[in-house]
Amino acid sequence: MPDMMKKYREEIKPALQSKLGYKNVMQIPKLEKIVISTGLKSSVDRDAFGEAKKQISLIAGQLPVITKTRKNVANFKLRAGMSVGAMVTLRGAIMYEFLDRFVHNALPRVRDFRGIPRNSFDGAGNYNVGIQDISVFTEIDPDKLKYPLGLNISMVTTAKTNEEARELLTMLEVPFSE
């Protein structure tokens, strides 16, 4: 069991229950899933999608899927079925393992890092953060990186409000800016 998962079950869950005043343990907010995604220009080489898939699988520990467009969008020069990105959904132990590596290894390696923004919640308790360069992850070798790649990381919680979700993520050691 990953350390972050153990910490949630043994320390954070009881603390949240007493702080938020919940009587039922099923009401306590928890991290449901983490979605890691990236978008690529459809005009880039076809091997860029394979490269993105390989890099995301190194970061996530799970094989991502290539996302495709559903509709034609003339303004963006997209046709239905064209590849536009890659994404992976993490749950359970793999999710907590990734969150631990993201918070303790990757974020401190970001240049001039002063915390991630506090206002990136969506109103329903979910949090999104973008990483401009994936080379901050220790699993990535910057010398072998062919294409610049950024990531969007969405943390989906069962919290009903942004404040509950912020409290949960703060207890999970996510470093928010002041």
C-alpha positions as CSV (number, residue, x, y, z in Angstrom):
1,M,0.0,0.0,0.0
2,P,1.5,3.4,-1.0
3,D,2.4,5.7,1.9
4,M,0.0,8.5,0.7
5,M,-2.9,6.0,0.7
6,K,-2.0,4.8,4.2
7,K,-1.8,8.3,5.5
8,Y,-5.2,9.1,4.0
9,R,-6.8,6.1,5.7
10,E,-5.1,6.4,9.1
11,E,-4.7,10.2,9.6
12,I,-6.5,12.3,7.1
13,K,-9.9,10.6,7.1
14,P,-10.5,10.9,10.8
15,A,-9.2,14.5,10.8
16,L,-11.5,15.4,8.0
17,Q,-14.5,13.7,9.7
18,S,-14.0,15.7,12.9
19,K,-13.1,19.0,11.2
20,L,-16.1,18.9,8.8
21,G,-18.5,17.4,11.4
22,Y,-19.6,14.3,9.4
23,K,-21.3,11.5,11.3
24,N,-21.2,9.0,8.4
25,V,-17.8,7.9,7.1
26,M,-19.2,7.8,3.5
27,Q,-19.6,11.6,3.5
28,I,-15.9,12.2,4.0
29,P,-14.3,13.6,0.9
30,K,-11.8,11.4,-0.9
31,L,-9.7,11.4,-4.0
32,E,-11.6,9.5,-6.6
33,K,-9.3,9.6,-9.6
34,I,-6.5,11.5,-11.3
35,V,-6.7,12.1,-15.1
36,I,-3.5,13.0,-16.8
37,S,-3.9,14.3,-20.4
38,T,-2.0,16.1,-23.1
39,G,-3.0,17.6,-26.4
40,L,-1.0,17.6,-29.5
41,K,-1.3,19.4,-32.8
42,S,-2.8,17.2,-35.4
43,S,-0.3,18.6,-37.9
44,V,2.8,17.1,-36.0
45,D,4.4,13.8,-37.0
46,R,2.4,10.7,-36.4
47,D,5.3,9.4,-34.2
48,A,4.6,12.3,-31.8
49,F,1.5,10.5,-30.6
50,G,3.6,7.3,-29.9
51,E,6.2,9.4,-28.2
52,A,3.6,11.1,-26.0
53,K,2.0,7.8,-25.2
54,K,5.4,6.4,-24.2
55,Q,6.3,9.4,-22.0
56,I,2.9,9.5,-20.2
57,S,3.1,5.8,-19.5
58,L,6.5,6.3,-17.9
59,I,5.1,9.1,-15.7
60,A,1.8,7.4,-14.8
61,G,2.8,3.7,-14.7
62,Q,-0.2,2.9,-16.9
63,L,-0.7,2.8,-20.6
64,P,-2.6,5.9,-21.9
65,V,-5.2,6.0,-24.7
66,I,-5.0,8.2,-27.8
67,T,-7.9,10.6,-27.8
68,K,-9.7,11.4,-31.1
69,T,-12.0,14.1,-32.2
70,R,-15.7,13.4,-32.4
71,K,-16.8,16.1,-34.7
72,N,-15.5,18.1,-37.6
73,V,-14.3,21.6,-36.6
74,A,-13.4,23.7,-39.6
75,N,-11.8,26.5,-37.6
76,F,-9.3,24.2,-36.1
77,K,-8.8,22.1,-39.3
78,L,-10.0,19.0,-37.5
79,R,-12.0,16.1,-39.0
80,A,-13.9,13.5,-37.0
81,G,-11.6,10.6,-35.9
82,M,-8.3,12.6,-36.0
83,S,-5.9,12.0,-33.1
84,V,-5.6,15.0,-30.9
85,G,-4.0,13.8,-27.6
86,A,-3.4,11.2,-25.1
87,M,-4.9,10.6,-21.6
88,V,-4.8,8.1,-18.8
89,T,-7.1,7.7,-15.7
90,L,-5.5,6.6,-12.5
91,R,-7.4,5.1,-9.6
92,G,-6.6,3.3,-6.3
93,A,-3.0,2.6,-5.3
94,I,-1.5,3.8,-8.6
95,M,-3.3,7.1,-8.2
96,Y,-1.9,7.6,-4.7
97,E,1.6,6.5,-5.9
98,F,1.5,9.1,-8.7
99,L,0.2,11.9,-6.3
100,D,3.1,11.2,-4.0
101,R,5.7,11.4,-6.8
102,F,4.0,14.5,-8.2
103,V,3.9,16.4,-4.9
104,H,7.2,15.4,-3.5
105,N,9.4,14.9,-6.6
106,A,8.1,16.7,-9.6
107,L,6.7,20.0,-8.2
108,P,9.8,20.9,-6.3
109,R,11.8,20.6,-9.6
110,V,9.7,23.2,-11.3
111,R,11.7,26.4,-11.8
112,D,10.8,29.3,-9.5
113,F,8.1,27.1,-7.8
114,R,6.1,28.9,-5.2
115,G,3.1,26.6,-5.0
116,I,0.3,25.7,-7.4
117,P,-2.7,28.1,-7.8
118,R,-5.4,28.0,-5.2
119,N,-8.2,29.1,-7.6
120,S,-8.1,26.2,-10.1
121,F,-11.1,24.4,-8.6
122,D,-14.2,23.9,-10.8
123,G,-16.9,24.6,-8.2
124,A,-17.7,20.9,-7.7
125,G,-14.6,20.0,-5.7
126,N,-12.3,19.0,-8.6
127,Y,-8.9,20.5,-9.1
128,N,-6.9,21.1,-12.4
129,V,-3.3,22.0,-12.7
130,G,-1.1,22.3,-15.8
131,I,2.6,21.4,-16.2
132,Q,4.3,23.1,-19.1
133,D,7.3,20.7,-19.3
134,I,7.2,17.0,-18.4
135,S,11.0,17.0,-17.8
136,V,10.3,17.8,-14.1
137,F,9.3,14.2,-13.6
138,T,12.3,12.1,-12.6
139,E,11.1,9.2,-14.9
140,I,11.7,11.3,-18.0
141,D,15.2,11.6,-19.6
142,P,15.3,15.2,-21.1
143,D,17.9,14.1,-23.6
144,K,15.6,11.5,-25.2
145,L,12.7,13.9,-25.4
146,K,11.9,14.6,-29.1
147,Y,8.8,16.8,-28.8
148,P,8.0,19.4,-26.1
149,L,5.1,18.1,-24.1
150,G,2.9,19.6,-21.4
151,L,0.4,17.9,-19.1
152,N,-3.0,18.7,-17.6
153,I,-3.6,16.9,-14.3
154,S,-7.2,16.7,-13.0
155,M,-7.8,15.6,-9.5
156,V,-11.4,14.4,-9.1
157,T,-12.7,14.3,-5.5
158,T,-16.0,13.4,-3.9
159,A,-16.1,16.7,-2.1
160,K,-19.2,18.8,-2.5
161,T,-17.5,22.2,-2.3
162,N,-14.2,23.7,-3.3
163,E,-13.4,24.4,0.4
164,E,-13.8,20.7,1.3
165,A,-11.6,19.7,-1.7
166,R,-9.0,22.3,-0.8
167,E,-8.9,20.9,2.8
168,L,-8.5,17.4,1.5
169,L,-5.7,18.2,-1.0
170,T,-3.9,20.4,1.6
171,M,-3.9,17.4,4.0
172,L,-2.6,15.3,1.2
173,E,0.4,17.7,1.1
174,V,-0.5,19.4,-2.2
175,P,1.5,22.7,-2.0
176,F,-0.9,25.6,-2.7
177,S,0.5,29.1,-3.2
178,E,-0.4,31.8,-0.6
